[in-house]
Every structure is written in C-alpha cells, then in structure tokens.
Amino acid sequence: MNKILFFLFTFVFSIQLFAQVGSIRGFVYEEASGEPAMFSNVVLDGTKIGTVTDGNGFFNLSQVPVGTYTISVSYIGYDGISSSV
C-alpha cells in the first residue's frame, strides 16, 4: 500500500513540475515601414532563452518558467528595444 501511495504521489508531483512553464509568442515589425523584421534576435534578459524571428517576423520562446521577464529585440542596423513581459 505504501509503495502505491508513494508512486502516485511521485507521479502527480512530477506532472506539476512540467506544468510550470509557458511560451511567449509574437511578431516583430519595423516601426517606420510596418514590414516584418525578418531574422531579428529575441532574448529574455538574464536567461539563456532566445530565438530568431522567421520571414514573417514571428518568434516563439518555449519552455519559459513562470515569472516576469524583460524581452529584448535586436536587429542589425536598428536600435534595440526592450519590454517587460
């Protein structure tokens, strides 16, 4: 009986650990022209989480732990920008 309870507790606890992450998705556009900022860098400051936008300016940061972050976008030839998420 104790082994079964231990297994159930461990299983339920491990599921909750996996549920504590999320995703941040969005698009990056050039302010002046409104065109997508293709292949710009998107990074969460203070972490090793980052990605590059695709041809439509879309990015997806996955496996982001719950919390408040500052997201930074940089693009060659443009000033970088940061925002709190």
Helices and strands as residue ranges (DSSP letters): H 2-18, E 21-27, E 41-44, E 50-52, E 58-65, E 70-74, E 81-84
